[in-house]
Amino acid sequence: MLSKVLRHGLTGVLLSSLIANAQARELDTAFGAVEVPDSPERVVALYEGALDAAVAAGVTPIGAIATRGGNDVAAYMSEHIDTGELEMVGVARETNIEAVLRLQPDLILAAPQLPEEQYRLLSRIAPTVVPDSNGLSRDGWKEESRVYGQALGKEADIDDALEQIEQRAAEINERLKSANVGGTAYLARWMPAGPMVMSSKLFSTGILASTGLEVNDDGLVNEGSAHSDILSLENLSLIDGDWLFLATLNEEGQQALDAAKQSSAFTRLNVVEQNHVVPVNGQVWSSASGPLAAQVILNDIEEALLP
């Protein structure tokens, strides 16, 4: 009798395993093949680009990390989901593993830069997807979004979102040409200690370039780095192009920028005299990535250059 019970129990376990395997899919990631559930219901996003892609695909994660310079996710996300329902489980490059464990996720979407040690810990909690990235590139975010879309079983939704970005960027490009608006552009993030020039190989500068502007960092950014060292006010002339997009992450950065605007080093810049300085949200322009953030950037470009 006992052996019969054991036999039935083992059969049940095997059947459950077969069903689970049938519902799982295998995904190529930075750390090899990972089996992900067919329809994940409890998703944790440990990267701003992962959160953006998930929401763009119609999936609301249960946990996320705070944006740079903030205690919550970037404000633009509140236009798409109730951010108050998201459990904060860390900040960029510092995940609270215990907080992730408490959420009992069935899928974790992580950043391309995730250290292997953290990956090993997270993958013991749930299948962890880390896109295989080769460093900074203007279009790398698109492939990352596609990987997250595949992990969520939402490939078509991500493809549609990316196509909308490309079509809108091309449309703005044509409108700028017709309006004879263009030239060189720089993106700088203003910190309390001063401005940093952002790399021309970033997500945001790539979106900016897709509208036809010539985006530069003029060799001020070291290879593989996202931004330059902090510039002195006297060296602001190095980024005196046709357009200057100025990002701040928080109130401290904004206060420092407001003070800098009172200095002659700032006011004598040609781009300032031409009224071609465009203030933008650093949480989007210098921290976020993904289809939804791309739409915000395109909105900013359109409103500033095609009023």
Buried (B, 14 or more C-beta within 10 A) or exposed (E): EEEEEEEEEEEEEEEEEEEEEEEBEEBEBBBEEBEBBEEBEBBBBBBBBBBBBBBBBEBBBBBBBBBBBBEBBBBBBEEEBEBEEBBBBBBBBEBBBEBBBEBEBBBBBBBBEBEEEBBEBBBEBBBBBBBEBEEBBBEBBBBBBBBBBBBBBBBEBBBBBBEBBEEBBEEBBEBBEEEEBBBBBBBBBBBBEBBBBBBBBBBBBBBBBBBBBBBBBEEBBEEEBBBBEBBEEEBBEBBBBBBBBBBBBBEBBBEBBEEBEEEEEBEEBEBBEEEBBBBBBBBBBBBBBBBBBBBBBBBBBBEBBEE
